[in-house]
Amino acid sequence: MPPEAGDAPRHAAGLPRSALPFAGSGRSPEQPAAPRTAPDLDADEAIELYRLLRLTRAAESRLAVMADEGLVRMAPRRAPHREAGPVGSAFAIRRATDGTGDVFAPTFRAAGALQLFGVGIEDFFRDHLAHRVGPARESGSELHRIDWQSGLLAPVVPMGLLVEVVGGWALGARMRGEERVGVVCDSAGATSTGAWHEGIVFAAARRSPLVLVVEAPANVERVRTHTRLASFSEKAPGYGLGMEHADGGDVLSVVTAVRRAAERARIGEGVQMVEIRYGDGDPVERLRARILDAEAATGSELEALEADVVSQCAEGLERARSAGPPAAPETLEGVYAGSERVTRRIWAGPRPKKAV
C-alpha cells in the first residue's frame, strides 16, 4: 500500500502544524481575484507534497538510467523541473478508494501523482519494465492503468482524446447527481488536435464538471509552434471556459489554482482551464525553502526524507526487476475476449503468409 498523506518525517520541536503560510497564488496579474475555495496547506500537507515531488524526480532519474541500459524503450520525456504540474494537480482534488472521488487523467509517468491514486513505486517500475507482474506485459508499456475505484484513468492515444473521454464521464457523474470532477492533464501539443477541440466544445456546451490542466512552456515562441496565440489561456473565452493561471516553478501555486478551478466546476460553473506556465524555477527546491522558512521541519529531517525516497526507488526497482519477462503467450492474457482460443490460434498455428 502507498504511504498515506502525512507519513513523511516529523520534526521533534513541537512547532505549530496549522495555519502556516503555504498557499501559492494561481492568479495572473490581469485576472481579478477569485474567492478562496480551499484552506492553506498545513505543515503536514506541505511535507507530504514535498515527498511526492522528490519521489517523482527520483523515479524519473531511475528511468533515465534504465533507458541508457536498454531496460526501457525510451528515457523520460518530461523536461527537468516539471514535477509540479501532475503532482500539484493530483494533490489538489478529492480522492477516495471507493469510487466516489474525483477522476484524474495524468500525462505519462509522474510517480508522485500516481502514488496518490494507489500506484506504489514498485508497481510504477513494474509497468515500465513490462515484466510478467505488470499490467500490460509488453515492451511498450507506459503505465496504462485504469482504476475507477481510486479515480485513476490512464493516458490514451491519440493525443487530446482524454478530453472527450473524461468530459463524457464527468457529464455522466453530474447527471447522476454526484459532486465529482474530472481532471485532465494535457501537454501543449494536445491542445491543437481535433480530438481536444471536439471534446472541449462538447464538454463546455453541456457544462461538464471538467478541469483541463495545460502544461505550457515559458517560451512564447515554443507556444506558437502549437497556436498563433501567446498563451493557451487566450483560447478559454472562445470556448466559454473559466480560467486559472499557475506558476510551474511553484507547486503551491498549482495546488491553489487547480483547487479553485475544481470547486467552480463542482458547483456547476462548467469546464475550467488551468494553464501552468513553466520557466526556470525548481518547484522542489522552492517548496523545500518554504518549509524551512516556516520551521515546519529541519534541514536534517528533510535530508532524511530525501534519502528515504531514493532508497524506496532503488528497492522498488530491484523487486520489480526480479520478476523477469513474460513468456510469449502470456502477453495475450487478459487482452482479448476468449483469450484461450486466441492464444492457441496465434502461437500454435503456422506463420501467416505475407500479402503479395
N, C-alpha and C positions, 0 to 999 in steps of 0.2 A: 504494500500500500504506500502511496506517496505521503510524505510528511504533511501534516496538517498545518494550516496557517498559524504562525506563532511558534513553530518548533525550532526556530533559529536560536543561537546562544543568547542568553540574557546577561545584562550587566548586574553586578552584585552591589552596586552603590545605593540601591533603593530609590533611584530617581523617579520622578513622576512619569506615568505611562500614558497620560491622556492630554488632549488639548495642546499638543506640540505643533509648531508651525510647519506642517509637512504638505500643505496643499500647493500645487502649481497653478498657474493661470493659463487657461485654454483660450483666452480671448485675444483676437488680433486688435491692434490699435484702432482700426476703423470700425470695429464691431461694438455695438452697445453692450453694456454689462448685462449678463444674464443672471437670474437669481440662482443661488447655490442650491443644488438638489441633493448634495451628499456632504456629510461632515468631513472635516480634515482627517487625514490618516493619523492614527495614534502611533506610538513608537513601535509597538509590536508589528503592526502592519508595515511600517516603513522598513523594518529589519527583514521581514519576510519578503517584501518586494525586492530588496537588495539581494537576498539569497537567490531569488529566481532569475534576476539579471545575471548574476555570477554563474549560475548553473547553465544558462543559455550560452554564455560566452565560452565556458569551459567545454561544453559539449560540441560546439561548432569548431573549436580548436582541435578536438579529438577527431572530428570528421575530416578536417583538412589533412591531418596526418594519415588517416586511413585511406584517403584518396591518393596520396602520394605513394602509399604502399600497394595500391591496386585492390584494396579490400572493398571499396565502394566505387561506384561508376564515376562520380564527379565530386569535386570539392564543394563546400557550401557556397551558394550563390548570393547569400546575404552579405552586403558590404559591412566593413567594420563599424562598430558603434551604432548599430541599428537594432539593438535589442529592445528599446523602449516601446516601439510600436506594438508588436504582438503581445509582449508581457504586460504592458500597461493596459491594453485593451481587454485582455482576458481577466486581469485583476479587477477591472472596474465594474464588471457586470455581475448579475446574480447567478450563483452556481448552486446546483443541487445534484444529488446522485439518484433521485427517484423519478426523473423525467418531468420535473416541474420547474426547472430553472431556465435561464436563457440559453440560446444555442449560439455557439461560437464556431466560425469557419475561418481558420487561420491560413496564412501562406505556409509554404513548406518549412519544416524544421521548427525552430523556436522551442527548445526543450522546456524552458521555464514556463511558457504559456501552456504547453501541453500537460505539464505536471499538475496544473490547477484543475485539469479535467480527467485526472486519473491515470495518465500515461507516465509511469515511472522511468527513471533514466535507463534501467536495463531494458525495458520494453522499447525505449527510443532507439537504442543501438541495435536491438534485435531486428527491428523493422528495416533499418538501413543496411544491415548485413544480409538480409533476406535469407537467414538460416531457417531450419525447419521449425523453429519456435516462433518465427514472425508470422504476421497475418497473411502476407502476400506470397512468401516463399519463392521469390524470383529476383533476378539480378537488377531489376529497375525499381525496386521498392523505395518509395519516399514517403513513408508514413501515411498510407491511405487507410486510416482508421475511422470508423464511424461508431459512436456510442451515444445513442439517443437518450439513454438514461442519464448520462453525465452531461449531455448537451454538446458533444463534440461532433462536428461534421468535417470530413476530410476534404483536402483540396481536390479539385477536379480539373479536367481539361475538356475543352479548350478554355483559355483564359476568359474571364468575365462571366462565365456560366454560373458561378456560385450566386451571383446577384439574383438570377432568376429562381434558382433552387431555394435559397433562404428567403427571398421575398415571398414566394408562394407558401412556404412553411409558416412564416410569420403571419401572413394573412389568415391562414387556417387557424392559428392559435387565437387570433383576435375574434374570429367568427365563433369560436368555442367559448369565448368569454374569459380566456386566460390572459393574465397580465405578464406576458412573456415577450422578449425581444430577441430578434436575430441580429447577429453582428458578423459582418463580412470584412475581412482584411484583404485588400487588393493592392497590387503593385500599380505603378503609374501606367505601365503599358496596357494593363487590363481595361483601363478607362476609355480606351479608343477602339474597343471591339464592338461588334454588332450585338453580341450577347449581353454585354454590360448595358448598352443603351436600351435594348428591349426590356431587360429586367428592371431598370430604373423607371422607365415610362409606365410599365405595368404596376410596380410597387407604389410609385408616387400617386398614380390615379386612384388606386384602391386604398390609400392611406395605410399601407402595411407598416407595422411596427419594426422597421428595419433600420439599422445603423451601418453605414458604409464607411469604413476606415480606409483612406487612401494614403499610402506612404509615398511621399514625393521627394525628389532630390532638391537640395537648396539651390542649385544652379538653374537659373531661368532658361538658359539655352538647352539644357537637358530636358526640362519640362516641355519645351517646344518641339522636341522630337516626337511627342505624343499628342500635342494640341497647340493651336495657334495662341491660346490664352497664356498669360503669365502665371496663372495659378489655377489649380483644379477646382478651387472653391468658386471660381467665376462661372463654372458650369451649373452650380447648385440652383441659382434663381430660375434658370430656364426650365428646370425640371420641377420647380416648386418645392425644393428641399430646404430643411433647416440646416444651419451651418455652424461648425466649430473649427477652431484652429488650435494646433498643439505644436510645441517645440520638441522635435525628436531627440534633442540632446537632454531633455528633462522628462524623466518618466512620470513625475508627479503632474506635469502639465498634461501628459497623455491621459492619465487616470481621471483627472478632473474633467477634461473635455469629453471623454467617452461617457463618463457618468452623467454629465448634463445631457448629452445627446440621447442616451438610452432612456433617461427618465422622461424626456419630451416625447419620444416615440411610445413609451409605455402608457402615457396618459392620452394618447390619441392624436398627437400632432403630426403624425405621418413620418415619412422617411427622413432621416437625418444623415448628413455627411460630416465626417471629421477628417480634415486634411492635416497630416503630420508632415511637417517640413523638416528635413534633416540638414544639418550643417556639419561643422567640425567638432561640436560638443560631444563629450563622452558621458552618456547617461549613468554609467556605472560609477565613475569617479565623482560625478556631481552629486549623486544620491549619497555616496559614502561621506562626502564632505558635509552634507546637510545633517546626516545622522550624528556625526562627531560634533558639529556645531551645537546641535540641540542636546548634546550629552545623553542621547538615548542609548549609546553603547560606547565602549572604549575602543581604542585602536587595536589593542591585543585581542579583544573579543571578536572584532571584525576579521582580524587575521586568522583566528581560529575557524571562523565560519568559512572563510575563503579556502583554507586548507582542507576543510571537511568536504566542500563541494568538489574540489579537484580529486580527492580520494574517492568520493562516490562515483564520479565519472569513470575513473580508472577501474574500479571494482565492477561497476555495471558493464563496462565494455568487455572485461575479461570473462565474466559469466556468460555474456551473450555470444562471445566467440567460441566458447567451449561446446556449443550445441552442434556445430557443423552444418554443412549444406544439406538440403533435402535430396532424396533420390528423385529421378526424373518424374515418375508417375505421381509423386506426392505434390508436385506443383499444380496439378489439376484438381486436387481435392478441395471441395468447397467453392469451386469456381463456376461449374456448370450444373444445371439441374440434371439428375440422373448421372452423376459423375462416374459411377461404377461402370456404366455402359460406355461412356465417352472415353474413359481411360483405356479400356480394352481395345477399342477401335483404333485409337491413335497409336498406342505403344506396341500392340501385338500385330497390327496389320502391316502390309507391305508399304514401302516408301512410295508416296504418290508420284505419278509421272508429271513432269513439267509440261505446261501448255506450250503448244507449238506457235 
